[in-house]
């Protein structure tokens, strides 16, 4: 059964809801006649209330709507929100109309509406009301979705020039959190990696904070990628294609550092299990029992991999330092409860250890 037969737009027309709109095109004085808001209805009983009523939270969108005293404007927003949700459903080709799918669509619509309201109005409810009054919800949605697309396009531009992509490595090279964040950004419809918050680990962007967090991760990955390019110029990466699949940058960094700490030949080649245990013993010299804190070694780790900054403002160095600090924290969290004598080569996520 085609959705168009039930009064929905055909998918090839509905897909226009995802066409990005420059926020500068939004009206703040008078509605655009060509793409203005949908007029209200003369029959209040025909206004669909359920989709809008299901939105939860106290973001700018819900605060603005809850403060509306103009009944006609509120009815128009209800009509448009239902229409927006229907158009998204048509664009996605949804045929399974269960409550979970409907809720996902509503959350997606509300999220991008809220993002553009926050972007344009900050926390000013009156300005947000004006934006809602002068623009159709579809226009606002397109502008909000465009913010996520801007981040995706930035990631795609970097990907083409990146070292790791040129080496045939996957996003998983950056570990679970950062790798999946990048995967979400690059999705056909950009997604926010949220871990256990969602069954599959992803959801639609809902707030500007989501977008800022993803953007900051992308900045960190750019600096780490540049660092890896420099390091592998000095210490070539000589691994088979089969080993590249499970390889992470954590393993390359900590293996190289372990060799330095142990006074071994500098390289990113795997070390023996005996050497890996010796490395941990040195880091844990000040600890007698778990959790192993490895005091003083974080500073040494950051110092080893610092790089000259070509940016006069120092942003590159700051991003790299932040990335390395978080890298150390991940390593520390993973290793703090593992006794040295229980370290195993096949389960080592942070040190490349030979299988012998």
Secondary structure, DSSP 8 states (H G I E B T S, - for coil): --GGGGT---HHHHGGGGS---GGGS-SSS--TTS------S-GGGS--HHHHT--S-SHHHHHHHT---HHHHHHHHHHHHHHHHHHHHHHT-----HHHHHHHHHHHHHHHHHHHHHHHTT-HHHHHHHHHHS-HHHHHHHHHHHHHHHHHHHHHHHHH-HHHHTT--GGGGHHHHHHHHHHHTSSS--EE-GGGSTTSEE---SHHHHHHHHHHHHHHHHHHHHHHHHHHHS-----HHHHTT--HHHHHHHHHHHHHTT---SSS-B-HHHHHHHHHHHTTT-SSSS---TTHHHHHHHHT------TT-HHHHHHHHHHHHHHHHHHHHHTTS-GGG--GGG-SSS-B---
